[in-house]
Amino acid sequence: MNVSIKKIQKSCEMVCQILKALSHPQRLIILSHLLNQERSVSELVDLCDISQSQISQFLTRMKIEKLVQSRREGRFLYYSVADKRITQLMKTIQAEYCNC
């Protein structure tokens, strides 16, 4: 197997992991709210209209999957999209499917 085939396979595996991580409506909603600015957990609770425990579970999983990153300021955690490629992908999804 030549090097370019190995690179393509590795890239395809990475893309599959990202798409799998995005394959939940609530995750897409959370990411949509993080596209233009970082947000606190309480802001996301208000914007997404789900409980704090649910938001925290989603964010923890999304952080493990490297979709989001966090920073602490005092007792608050602020989340943002972890990778500019995810931002671009989400903007493309919105443009094609959401008319947002």
Gaussian input, Z-matrix of N, CA and C with variables (Angstrom, degrees):
# hf/3-21g

backbone

0 1
 N
 C     1     B1
 C     2     B2     1     A1
 N     3     B3     2     A2     1     D1
 C     4     B4     3     A3     2     D2
 C     5     B5     4     A4     3     D3
 N     6     B6     5     A5     4     D4
 C     7     B7     6     A6     5     D5
 C     8     B8     7     A7     6     D6
 N     9     B9     8     A8     7     D7
 C    10    B10     9     A9     8     D8
 C    11    B11    10    A10     9     D9
 N    12    B12    11    A11    10    D10
 C    13    B13    12    A12    11    D11
 C    14    B14    13    A13    12    D12
 N    15    B15    14    A14    13    D13
 C    16    B16    15    A15    14    D14
 C    17    B17    16    A16    15    D15
 N    18    B18    17    A17    16    D16
 C    19    B19    18    A18    17    D17
 C    20    B20    19    A19    18    D18
 N    21    B21    20    A20    19    D19
 C    22    B22    21    A21    20    D20
 C    23    B23    22    A22    21    D21
 N    24    B24    23    A23    22    D22
 C    25    B25    24    A24    23    D23
 C    26    B26    25    A25    24    D24
 N    27    B27    26    A26    25    D25
 C    28    B28    27    A27    26    D26
 C    29    B29    28    A28    27    D27
 N    30    B30    29    A29    28    D28
 C    31    B31    30    A30    29    D29
 C    32    B32    31    A31    30    D30
 N    33    B33    32    A32    31    D31
 C    34    B34    33    A33    32    D32
 C    35    B35    34    A34    33    D33
 N    36    B36    35    A35    34    D34
 C    37    B37    36    A36    35    D35
 C    38    B38    37    A37    36    D36
 N    39    B39    38    A38    37    D37
 C    40    B40    39    A39    38    D38
 C    41    B41    40    A40    39    D39
 N    42    B42    41    A41    40    D40
 C    43    B43    42    A42    41    D41
 C    44    B44    43    A43    42    D42
 N    45    B45    44    A44    43    D43
 C    46    B46    45    A45    44    D44
 C    47    B47    46    A46    45    D45
 N    48    B48    47    A47    46    D46
 C    49    B49    48    A48    47    D47
 C    50    B50    49    A49    48    D48
 N    51    B51    50    A50    49    D49
 C    52    B52    51    A51    50    D50
 C    53    B53    52    A52    51    D51
 N    54    B54    53    A53    52    D52
 C    55    B55    54    A54    53    D53
 C    56    B56    55    A55    54    D54
 N    57    B57    56    A56    55    D55
 C    58    B58    57    A57    56    D56
 C    59    B59    58    A58    57    D57
 N    60    B60    59    A59    58    D58
 C    61    B61    60    A60    59    D59
 C    62    B62    61    A61    60    D60
 N    63    B63    62    A62    61    D61
 C    64    B64    63    A63    62    D62
 C    65    B65    64    A64    63    D63
 N    66    B66    65    A65    64    D64
 C    67    B67    66    A66    65    D65
 C    68    B68    67    A67    66    D66
 N    69    B69    68    A68    67    D67
 C    70    B70    69    A69    68    D68
 C    71    B71    70    A70    69    D69
 N    72    B72    71    A71    70    D70
 C    73    B73    72    A72    71    D71
 C    74    B74    73    A73    72    D72
 N    75    B75    74    A74    73    D73
 C    76    B76    75    A75    74    D74
 C    77    B77    76    A76    75    D75
 N    78    B78    77    A77    76    D76
 C    79    B79    78    A78    77    D77
 C    80    B80    79    A79    78    D78
 N    81    B81    80    A80    79    D79
 C    82    B82    81    A81    80    D80
 C    83    B83    82    A82    81    D81
 N    84    B84    83    A83    82    D82
 C    85    B85    84    A84    83    D83
 C    86    B86    85    A85    84    D84
 N    87    B87    86    A86    85    D85
 C    88    B88    87    A87    86    D86
 C    89    B89    88    A88    87    D87
 N    90    B90    89    A89    88    D88
 C    91    B91    90    A90    89    D89
 C    92    B92    91    A91    90    D90
 N    93    B93    92    A92    91    D91
 C    94    B94    93    A93    92    D92
 C    95    B95    94    A94    93    D93
 N    96    B96    95    A95    94    D94
 C    97    B97    96    A96    95    D95
 C    98    B98    97    A97    96    D96
 N    99    B99    98    A98    97    D97
 C   100   B100    99    A99    98    D98
 C   101   B101   100   A100    99    D99
 N   102   B102   101   A101   100   D100
 C   103   B103   102   A102   101   D101
 C   104   B104   103   A103   102   D102
 N   105   B105   104   A104   103   D103
 C   106   B106   105   A105   104   D104
 C   107   B107   106   A106   105   D105
 N   108   B108   107   A107   106   D106
 C   109   B109   108   A108   107   D107
 C   110   B110   109   A109   108   D108
 N   111   B111   110   A110   109   D109
 C   112   B112   111   A111   110   D110
 C   113   B113   112   A112   111   D111
 N   114   B114   113   A113   112   D112
 C   115   B115   114   A114   113   D113
 C   116   B116   115   A115   114   D114
 N   117   B117   116   A116   115   D115
 C   118   B118   117   A117   116   D116
 C   119   B119   118   A118   117   D117
 N   120   B120   119   A119   118   D118
 C   121   B121   120   A120   119   D119
 C   122   B122   121   A121   120   D120
 N   123   B123   122   A122   121   D121
 C   124   B124   123   A123   122   D122
 C   125   B125   124   A124   123   D123
 N   126   B126   125   A125   124   D124
 C   127   B127   126   A126   125   D125
 C   128   B128   127   A127   126   D126
 N   129   B129   128   A128   127   D127
 C   130   B130   129   A129   128   D128
 C   131   B131   130   A130   129   D129
 N   132   B132   131   A131   130   D130
 C   133   B133   132   A132   131   D131
 C   134   B134   133   A133   132   D132
 N   135   B135   134   A134   133   D133
 C   136   B136   135   A135   134   D134
 C   137   B137   136   A136   135   D135
 N   138   B138   137   A137   136   D136
 C   139   B139   138   A138   137   D137
 C   140   B140   139   A139   138   D138
 N   141   B141   140   A140   139   D139
 C   142   B142   141   A141   140   D140
 C   143   B143   142   A142   141   D141
 N   144   B144   143   A143   142   D142
 C   145   B145   144   A144   143   D143
 C   146   B146   145   A145   144   D144
 N   147   B147   146   A146   145   D145
 C   148   B148   147   A147   146   D146
 C   149   B149   148   A148   147   D147
 N   150   B150   149   A149   148   D148
 C   151   B151   150   A150   149   D149
 C   152   B152   151   A151   150   D150
 N   153   B153   152   A152   151   D151
 C   154   B154   153   A153   152   D152
 C   155   B155   154   A154   153   D153
 N   156   B156   155   A155   154   D154
 C   157   B157   156   A156   155   D155
 C   158   B158   157   A157   156   D156
 N   159   B159   158   A158   157   D157
 C   160   B160   159   A159   158   D158
 C   161   B161   160   A160   159   D159
 N   162   B162   161   A161   160   D160
 C   163   B163   162   A162   161   D161
 C   164   B164   163   A163   162   D162
 N   165   B165   164   A164   163   D163
 C   166   B166   165   A165   164   D164
 C   167   B167   166   A166   165   D165
 N   168   B168   167   A167   166   D166
 C   169   B169   168   A168   167   D167
 C   170   B170   169   A169   168   D168
 N   171   B171   170   A170   169   D169
 C   172   B172   171   A171   170   D170
 C   173   B173   172   A172   171   D171
 N   174   B174   173   A173   172   D172
 C   175   B175   174   A174   173   D173
 C   176   B176   175   A175   174   D174
 N   177   B177   176   A176   175   D175
 C   178   B178   177   A177   176   D176
 C   179   B179   178   A178   177   D177
 N   180   B180   179   A179   178   D178
 C   181   B181   180   A180   179   D179
 C   182   B182   181   A181   180   D180
 N   183   B183   182   A182   181   D181
 C   184   B184   183   A183   182   D182
 C   185   B185   184   A184   183   D183
 N   186   B186   185   A185   184   D184
 C   187   B187   186   A186   185   D185
 C   188   B188   187   A187   186   D186
 N   189   B189   188   A188   187   D187
 C   190   B190   189   A189   188   D188
 C   191   B191   190   A190   189   D189
 N   192   B192   191   A191   190   D190
 C   193   B193   192   A192   191   D191
 C   194   B194   193   A193   192   D192
 N   195   B195   194   A194   193   D193
 C   196   B196   195   A195   194   D194
 C   197   B197   196   A196   195   D195
 N   198   B198   197   A197   196   D196
 C   199   B199   198   A198   197   D197
 C   200   B200   199   A199   198   D198
 N   201   B201   200   A200   199   D199
 C   202   B202   201   A201   200   D200
 C   203   B203   202   A202   201   D201
 N   204   B204   203   A203   202   D202
 C   205   B205   204   A204   203   D203
 C   206   B206   205   A205   204   D204
 N   207   B207   206   A206   205   D205
 C   208   B208   207   A207   206   D206
 C   209   B209   208   A208   207   D207
 N   210   B210   209   A209   208   D208
 C   211   B211   210   A210   209   D209
 C   212   B212   211   A211   210   D210
 N   213   B213   212   A212   211   D211
 C   214   B214   213   A213   212   D212
 C   215   B215   214   A214   213   D213
 N   216   B216   215   A215   214   D214
 C   217   B217   216   A216   215   D215
 C   218   B218   217   A217   216   D216
 N   219   B219   218   A218   217   D217
 C   220   B220   219   A219   218   D218
 C   221   B221   220   A220   219   D219
 N   222   B222   221   A221   220   D220
 C   223   B223   222   A222   221   D221
 C   224   B224   223   A223   222   D222
 N   225   B225   224   A224   223   D223
 C   226   B226   225   A225   224   D224
 C   227   B227   226   A226   225   D225
 N   228   B228   227   A227   226   D226
 C   229   B229   228   A228   227   D227
 C   230   B230   229   A229   228   D228
 N   231   B231   230   A230   229   D229
 C   232   B232   231   A231   230   D230
 C   233   B233   232   A232   231   D231
 N   234   B234   233   A233   232   D232
 C   235   B235   234   A234   233   D233
 C   236   B236   235   A235   234   D234
 N   237   B237   236   A236   235   D235
 C   238   B238   237   A237   236   D236
 C   239   B239   238   A238   237   D237
 N   240   B240   239   A239   238   D238
 C   241   B241   240   A240   239   D239
 C   242   B242   241   A241   240   D240
 N   243   B243   242   A242   241   D241
 C   244   B244   243   A243   242   D242
 C   245   B245   244   A244   243   D243
 N   246   B246   245   A245   244   D244
 C   247   B247   246   A246   245   D245
 C   248   B248   247   A247   246   D246
 N   249   B249   248   A248   247   D247
 C   250   B250   249   A249   248   D248
 C   251   B251   250   A250   249   D249
 N   252   B252   251   A251   250   D250
 C   253   B253   252   A252   251   D251
 C   254   B254   253   A253   252   D252
 N   255   B255   254   A254   253   D253
 C   256   B256   255   A255   254   D254
 C   257   B257   256   A256   255   D255
 N   258   B258   257   A257   256   D256
 C   259   B259   258   A258   257   D257
 C   260   B260   259   A259   258   D258
 N   261   B261   260   A260   259   D259
 C   262   B262   261   A261   260   D260
 C   263   B263   262   A262   261   D261
 N   264   B264   263   A263   262   D262
 C   265   B265   264   A264   263   D263
 C   266   B266   265   A265   264   D264
 N   267   B267   266   A266   265   D265
 C   268   B268   267   A267   266   D266
 C   269   B269   268   A268   267   D267
 N   270   B270   269   A269   268   D268
 C   271   B271   270   A270   269   D269
 C   272   B272   271   A271   270   D270
 N   273   B273   272   A272   271   D271
 C   274   B274   273   A273   272   D272
 C   275   B275   274   A274   273   D273
 N   276   B276   275   A275   274   D274
 C   277   B277   276   A276   275   D275
 C   278   B278   277   A277   276   D276
 N   279   B279   278   A278   277   D277
 C   280   B280   279   A279   278   D278
 C   281   B281   280   A280   279   D279
 N   282   B282   281   A281   280   D280
 C   283   B283   282   A282   281   D281
 C   284   B284   283   A283   282   D282
 N   285   B285   284   A284   283   D283
 C   286   B286   285   A285   284   D284
 C   287   B287   286   A286   285   D285
 N   288   B288   287   A287   286   D286
 C   289   B289   288   A288   287   D287
 C   290   B290   289   A289   288   D288
 N   291   B291   290   A290   289   D289
 C   292   B292   291   A291   290   D290
 C   293   B293   292   A292   291   D291
 N   294   B294   293   A293   292   D292
 C   295   B295   294   A294   293   D293
 C   296   B296   295   A295   294   D294
 N   297   B297   296   A296   295   D295
 C   298   B298   297   A297   296   D296
 C   299   B299   298   A298   297   D297

   B1=1.4504
   B2=1.5343
   B3=1.3089
   B4=1.4629
   B5=1.5259
   B6=1.3156
   B7=1.4669
   B8=1.5256
   B9=1.3114
   B10=1.4613
   B11=1.5313
   B12=1.3089
   B13=1.4628
   B14=1.5327
   B15=1.3212
   B16=1.4647
   B17=1.5290
   B18=1.3328
   B19=1.4599
   B20=1.5231
   B21=1.3155
   B22=1.4651
   B23=1.5235
   B24=1.3149
   B25=1.4572
   B26=1.5275
   B27=1.3187
   B28=1.4657
   B29=1.5260
   B30=1.3219
   B31=1.4674
   B32=1.5230
   B33=1.3119
   B34=1.4692
   B35=1.5188
   B36=1.3039
   B37=1.4716
   B38=1.5245
   B39=1.3275
   B40=1.4570
   B41=1.5323
   B42=1.3264
   B43=1.4631
   B44=1.5250
   B45=1.3169
   B46=1.4700
   B47=1.5226
   B48=1.3129
   B49=1.4680
   B50=1.5196
   B51=1.3179
   B52=1.4669
   B53=1.5234
   B54=1.3257
   B55=1.4623
   B56=1.5237
   B57=1.3053
   B58=1.4635
   B59=1.5266
   B60=1.3222
   B61=1.4615
   B62=1.5320
   B63=1.3155
   B64=1.4653
   B65=1.5244
   B66=1.3038
   B67=1.4669
   B68=1.5263
   B69=1.3077
   B70=1.4658
   B71=1.5283
   B72=1.3226
   B73=1.4730
   B74=1.5207
   B75=1.3287
   B76=1.4641
   B77=1.5254
   B78=1.3175
   B79=1.4706
   B80=1.5193
   B81=1.3292
   B82=1.4673
   B83=1.5238
   B84=1.3209
   B85=1.4675
   B86=1.5290
   B87=1.3118
   B88=1.4681
   B89=1.5258
   B90=1.3113
   B91=1.4661
   B92=1.5199
   B93=1.3183
   B94=1.4689
   B95=1.5215
   B96=1.3241
   B97=1.4687
   B98=1.5299
   B99=1.3141
   B100=1.4674
   B101=1.5277
   B102=1.3132
   B103=1.4688
   B104=1.5211
   B105=1.3127
   B106=1.4615
   B107=1.5208
   B108=1.3329
   B109=1.4651
   B110=1.5163
   B111=1.3053
   B112=1.4560
   B113=1.5184
   B114=1.3236
   B115=1.4592
   B116=1.5241
   B117=1.3268
   B118=1.4639
   B119=1.5280
   B120=1.3205
   B121=1.4616
   B122=1.5265
   B123=1.3189
   B124=1.4723
   B125=1.5342
   B126=1.3222
   B127=1.4652
   B128=1.5277
   B129=1.3211
   B130=1.4679
   B131=1.5241
   B132=1.3270
   B133=1.4715
   B134=1.5216
   B135=1.3284
   B136=1.4675
   B137=1.5276
   B138=1.3189
   B139=1.4649
   B140=1.5237
   B141=1.3189
   B142=1.4652
   B143=1.5204
   B144=1.3273
   B145=1.4590
   B146=1.5282
   B147=1.3294
   B148=1.4624
   B149=1.5231
   B150=1.3139
   B151=1.4662
   B152=1.5276
   B153=1.3232
   B154=1.4618
   B155=1.5208
   B156=1.3272
   B157=1.4640
   B158=1.5260
   B159=1.3321
   B160=1.4631
   B161=1.5254
   B162=1.3327
   B163=1.4717
   B164=1.5205
   B165=1.3256
   B166=1.4652
   B167=1.5272
   B168=1.3194
   B169=1.4688
   B170=1.5165
   B171=1.3271
   B172=1.4682
   B173=1.5256
   B174=1.3293
   B175=1.4647
   B176=1.5221
   B177=1.3162
   B178=1.4653
   B179=1.5190
   B180=1.3066
   B181=1.4704
   B182=1.5304
   B183=1.3257
   B184=1.4640
   B185=1.5272
   B186=1.3195
   B187=1.4683
   B188=1.5300
   B189=1.3210
   B190=1.4619
   B191=1.5254
   B192=1.3299
   B193=1.4677
   B194=1.5277
   B195=1.3349
   B196=1.4646
   B197=1.5318
   B198=1.3250
   B199=1.4578
   B200=1.5197
   B201=1.3454
   B202=1.4615
   B203=1.5261
   B204=1.3125
   B205=1.4643
   B206=1.5166
   B207=1.3074
   B208=1.4643
   B209=1.5185
   B210=1.3144
   B211=1.4565
   B212=1.5146
   B213=1.3139
   B214=1.4587
   B215=1.5153
   B216=1.3153
   B217=1.4645
   B218=1.5275
   B219=1.3233
   B220=1.4589
   B221=1.5171
   B222=1.3174
   B223=1.4600
   B224=1.5273
   B225=1.3239
   B226=1.4609
   B227=1.5232
   B228=1.3177
   B229=1.4623
   B230=1.5169
   B231=1.3117
   B232=1.4571
   B233=1.5215
   B234=1.3167
   B235=1.4577
   B236=1.5154
   B237=1.3327
   B238=1.4619
   B239=1.5200
   B240=1.3150
   B241=1.4621
   B242=1.5283
   B243=1.3230
   B244=1.4641
   B245=1.5209
   B246=1.3149
   B247=1.4616
   B248=1.5280
   B249=1.3087
   B250=1.4668
   B251=1.5253
   B252=1.3219
   B253=1.4724
   B254=1.5244
   B255=1.3268
   B256=1.4651
   B257=1.5298
   B258=1.3292
   B259=1.4647
   B260=1.5186
   B261=1.3220
   B262=1.4598
   B263=1.5242
   B264=1.3156
   B265=1.4610
   B266=1.5251
   B267=1.3231
   B268=1.4641
   B269=1.5273
   B270=1.3086
   B271=1.4657
   B272=1.5197
   B273=1.3149
   B274=1.4585
   B275=1.5216
   B276=1.3175
   B277=1.4645
   B278=1.5256
   B279=1.3127
   B280=1.4618
   B281=1.5245
   B282=1.3228
   B283=1.4628
   B284=1.5229
   B285=1.3100
   B286=1.4584
   B287=1.5223
   B288=1.3374
   B289=1.4559
   B290=1.5165
   B291=1.3127
   B292=1.4699
   B293=1.5241
   B294=1.2987
   B295=1.4595
   B296=1.5203
   B297=1.3596
   B298=1.4753
   B299=1.5094
   A1=108.17
   A2=116.64
   A3=117.99
   A4=111.40
   A5=115.08
   A6=121.73
   A7=111.77
   A8=119.07
   A9=120.14
   A10=111.17
   A11=118.88
   A12=121.72
   A13=109.59
   A14=117.35
   A15=120.80
   A16=110.65
   A17=116.60
   A18=120.53
   A19=110.73
   A20=116.18
   A21=120.85
   A22=110.06
   A23=117.31
   A24=120.70
   A25=111.39
   A26=116.34
   A27=119.91
   A28=110.34
   A29=116.77
   A30=120.48
   A31=110.98
   A32=116.84
   A33=120.74
   A34=111.06
   A35=117.19
   A36=120.68
   A37=110.52
   A38=116.87
   A39=120.91
   A40=110.38
   A41=117.03
   A42=120.77
   A43=110.48
   A44=117.28
   A45=120.81
   A46=111.23
   A47=117.32
   A48=120.51
   A49=110.80
   A50=117.03
   A51=120.96
   A52=110.28
   A53=116.94
   A54=119.87
   A55=111.71
   A56=116.86
   A57=120.64
   A58=109.74
   A59=117.01
   A60=121.23
   A61=111.58
   A62=117.28
   A63=121.87
   A64=113.01
   A65=117.74
   A66=120.99
   A67=114.32
   A68=116.58
   A69=121.70
   A70=107.34
   A71=117.78
   A72=119.54
   A73=113.88
   A74=117.91
   A75=119.43
   A76=111.62
   A77=117.09
   A78=119.53
   A79=110.62
   A80=116.33
   A81=119.77
   A82=110.70
   A83=116.38
   A84=119.85
   A85=110.53
   A86=116.66
   A87=120.36
   A88=110.24
   A89=116.92
   A90=119.95
   A91=111.30
   A92=117.26
   A93=120.22
   A94=111.11
   A95=116.34
   A96=119.98
   A97=112.43
   A98=116.72
   A99=120.15
   A100=112.98
   A101=117.69
   A102=119.92
   A103=113.52
   A104=117.20
   A105=119.79
   A106=114.51
   A107=116.52
   A108=118.99
   A109=110.26
   A110=114.79
   A111=118.98
   A112=108.73
   A113=114.94
   A114=120.30
   A115=110.21
   A116=114.93
   A117=120.21
   A118=108.35
   A119=115.25
   A120=120.72
   A121=109.84
   A122=117.27
   A123=119.64
   A124=111.54
   A125=117.55
   A126=119.96
   A127=110.26
   A128=115.95
   A129=119.65
   A130=111.70
   A131=117.03
   A132=120.42
   A133=109.21
   A134=116.72
   A135=120.81
   A136=111.98
   A137=117.08
   A138=121.31
   A139=113.09
   A140=116.83
   A141=121.22
   A142=113.22
   A143=116.43
   A144=121.74
   A145=112.75
   A146=115.51
   A147=121.57
   A148=108.27
   A149=116.75
   A150=120.52
   A151=112.21
   A152=115.01
   A153=120.43
   A154=110.49
   A155=117.88
   A156=119.09
   A157=111.23
   A158=117.20
   A159=119.69
   A160=111.14
   A161=116.44
   A162=120.34
   A163=109.78
   A164=116.61
   A165=120.55
   A166=111.48
   A167=116.95
   A168=120.17
   A169=110.84
   A170=116.59
   A171=119.77
   A172=110.79
   A173=116.95
   A174=120.36
   A175=111.86
   A176=117.31
   A177=120.15
   A178=110.38
   A179=116.00
   A180=120.26
   A181=111.04
   A182=116.69
   A183=121.17
   A184=111.11
   A185=116.74
   A186=120.26
   A187=109.76
   A188=117.21
   A189=121.45
   A190=110.23
   A191=115.95
   A192=121.27
   A193=112.51
   A194=116.27
   A195=123.81
   A196=113.53
   A197=116.26
   A198=120.57
   A199=110.92
   A200=116.11
   A201=120.81
   A202=109.49
   A203=114.09
   A204=121.58
   A205=107.13
   A206=115.80
   A207=118.41
   A208=110.24
   A209=113.51
   A210=120.48
   A211=106.81
   A212=115.65
   A213=121.21
   A214=109.24
   A215=114.27
   A216=121.29
   A217=106.06
   A218=115.50
   A219=119.34
   A220=109.78
   A221=116.33
   A222=119.05
   A223=112.82
   A224=116.54
   A225=120.60
   A226=111.38
   A227=115.37
   A228=122.31
   A229=108.28
   A230=115.75
   A231=121.68
   A232=108.34
   A233=115.44
   A234=121.54
   A235=110.76
   A236=114.12
   A237=121.40
   A238=108.09
   A239=115.43
   A240=120.41
   A241=107.75
   A242=116.27
   A243=121.10
   A244=114.24
   A245=117.58
   A246=120.03
   A247=108.64
   A248=116.65
   A249=121.05
   A250=111.82
   A251=117.10
   A252=119.55
   A253=110.59
   A254=117.07
   A255=120.96
   A256=109.33
   A257=116.48
   A258=120.51
   A259=110.52
   A260=116.83
   A261=120.34
   A262=111.30
   A263=117.08
   A264=121.39
   A265=110.35
   A266=117.19
   A267=120.99
   A268=111.40
   A269=117.69
   A270=120.33
   A271=111.07
   A272=116.93
   A273=120.61
   A274=110.57
   A275=117.85
   A276=121.72
   A277=109.94
   A278=116.74
   A279=119.95
   A280=111.60
   A281=116.58
   A282=120.53
   A283=111.38
   A284=117.30
   A285=120.69
   A286=113.88
   A287=117.40
   A288=119.84
   A289=116.42
   A290=117.40
   A291=118.69
   A292=114.34
   A293=117.72
   A294=120.34
   A295=110.55
   A296=115.78
   A297=121.20
   A298=110.46
   D1=129.31
   D2=-178.37
   D3=-81.78
   D4=168.58
   D5=-173.10
   D6=-62.63
   D7=-40.45
   D8=-176.55
   D9=-65.94
   D10=-35.30
   D11=176.62
   D12=-65.06
   D13=-41.43
   D14=178.29
   D15=-63.27
   D16=-40.73
   D17=178.76
   D18=-64.26
   D19=-42.43
   D20=179.58
   D21=-63.45
   D22=-44.03
   D23=179.18
   D24=-62.42
   D25=-42.22
   D26=179.33
   D27=-65.08
   D28=-41.95
   D29=177.92
   D30=-63.14
   D31=-41.86
   D32=179.22
   D33=-63.34
   D34=-39.89
   D35=177.61
   D36=-62.95
   D37=-42.06
   D38=179.60
   D39=-64.12
   D40=-44.60
   D41=179.69
   D42=-62.97
   D43=-40.98
   D44=177.83
   D45=-60.71
   D46=-40.52
   D47=178.28
   D48=-64.27
   D49=-41.16
   D50=179.28
   D51=-65.35
   D52=-47.14
   D53=-179.60
   D54=-63.71
   D55=-37.37
   D56=176.49
   D57=-63.58
   D58=-42.86
   D59=179.89
   D60=-64.63
   D61=-29.31
   D62=-179.87
   D63=-85.17
   D64=-5.86
   D65=-168.56
   D66=-82.44
   D67=42.39
   D68=173.91
   D69=-139.10
   D70=129.73
   D71=-177.08
   D72=-54.96
   D73=-40.12
   D74=-177.61
   D75=-67.83
   D76=-34.36
   D77=176.50
   D78=-64.55
   D79=-40.42
   D80=177.89
   D81=-63.69
   D82=-39.54
   D83=178.63
   D84=-64.80
   D85=-45.58
   D86=178.96
   D87=-59.83
   D88=-48.15
   D89=179.90
   D90=-61.89
   D91=-36.90
   D92=178.36
   D93=-59.83
   D94=-38.03
   D95=179.42
   D96=-75.23
   D97=-15.12
   D98=-179.52
   D99=-99.44
   D100=-2.31
   D101=-174.50
   D102=-61.25
   D103=-42.64
   D104=-172.58
   D105=-102.46
   D106=-13.63
   D107=178.92
   D108=-163.52
   D109=155.45
   D110=175.48
   D111=-73.25
   D112=155.74
   D113=-177.62
   D114=-139.59
   D115=151.23
   D116=174.81
   D117=-83.24
   D118=165.89
   D119=177.67
   D120=-59.31
   D121=-44.14
   D122=-178.23
   D123=-64.60
   D124=-35.97
   D125=175.77
   D126=-63.85
   D127=-43.05
   D128=179.88
   D129=-65.75
   D130=-36.12
   D131=176.41
   D132=-59.00
   D133=-48.02
   D134=-179.94
   D135=-64.19
   D136=-43.89
   D137=-177.06
   D138=-70.09
   D139=-36.06
   D140=-174.39
   D141=-94.68
   D142=-12.81
   D143=178.38
   D144=57.00
   D145=43.53
   D146=171.56
   D147=-132.76
   D148=167.52
   D149=-174.25
   D150=-68.79
   D151=160.02
   D152=178.22
   D153=-62.47
   D154=-38.92
   D155=-179.44
   D156=-65.39
   D157=-37.66
   D158=177.10
   D159=-66.16
   D160=-45.51
   D161=178.02
   D162=-58.40
   D163=-46.24
   D164=-179.34
   D165=-60.59
   D166=-41.33
   D167=177.98
   D168=-62.97
   D169=-46.47
   D170=178.84
   D171=-61.12
   D172=-46.25
   D173=-177.42
   D174=-65.20
   D175=-39.52
   D176=177.80
   D177=-60.67
   D178=-47.63
   D179=179.41
   D180=-63.96
   D181=-42.53
   D182=-179.40
   D183=-66.32
   D184=-31.38
   D185=177.34
   D186=-69.96
   D187=-42.70
   D188=176.81
   D189=-59.70
   D190=-38.28
   D191=-178.63
   D192=-83.91
   D193=3.88
   D194=176.32
   D195=63.75
   D196=30.28
   D197=173.28
   D198=-85.48
   D199=-34.52
   D200=-179.88
   D201=-128.57
   D202=162.16
   D203=173.83
   D204=-131.36
   D205=161.77
   D206=-178.88
   D207=-133.29
   D208=159.13
   D209=171.94
   D210=-139.70
   D211=146.83
   D212=-178.98
   D213=-101.32
   D214=134.58
   D215=173.23
   D216=-131.42
   D217=104.43
   D218=-174.55
   D219=65.27
   D220=-124.79
   D221=179.17
   D222=-97.82
   D223=7.47
   D224=-177.73
   D225=-106.17
   D226=143.37
   D227=172.17
   D228=-105.05
   D229=134.21
   D230=177.19
   D231=-116.64
   D232=134.25
   D233=-176.89
   D234=-112.10
   D235=148.13
   D236=175.30
   D237=-146.61
   D238=167.29
   D239=177.63
   D240=-68.97
   D241=135.59
   D242=-171.69
   D243=-81.14
   D244=-21.42
   D245=-170.95
   D246=-143.05
   D247=131.84
   D248=-179.46
   D249=-60.22
   D250=-26.74
   D251=177.85
   D252=-67.64
   D253=-34.41
   D254=176.31
   D255=-66.80
   D256=-42.13
   D257=176.80
   D258=-58.21
   D259=-47.20
   D260=-179.61
   D261=-63.73
   D262=-41.69
   D263=178.39
   D264=-61.79
   D265=-45.04
   D266=179.87
   D267=-64.53
   D268=-39.44
   D269=177.75
   D270=-65.21
   D271=-36.99
   D272=176.54
   D273=-66.77
   D274=-43.20
   D275=177.27
   D276=-59.93
   D277=-46.07
   D278=179.04
   D279=-61.00
   D280=-45.12
   D281=-178.57
   D282=-63.22
   D283=-37.73
   D284=-176.58
   D285=-82.95
   D286=-31.77
   D287=-169.82
   D288=-120.67
   D289=-18.03
   D290=-171.26
   D291=-109.90
   D292=-17.65
   D293=-172.20
   D294=51.73
   D295=38.20
   D296=-177.90
   D297=-88.98

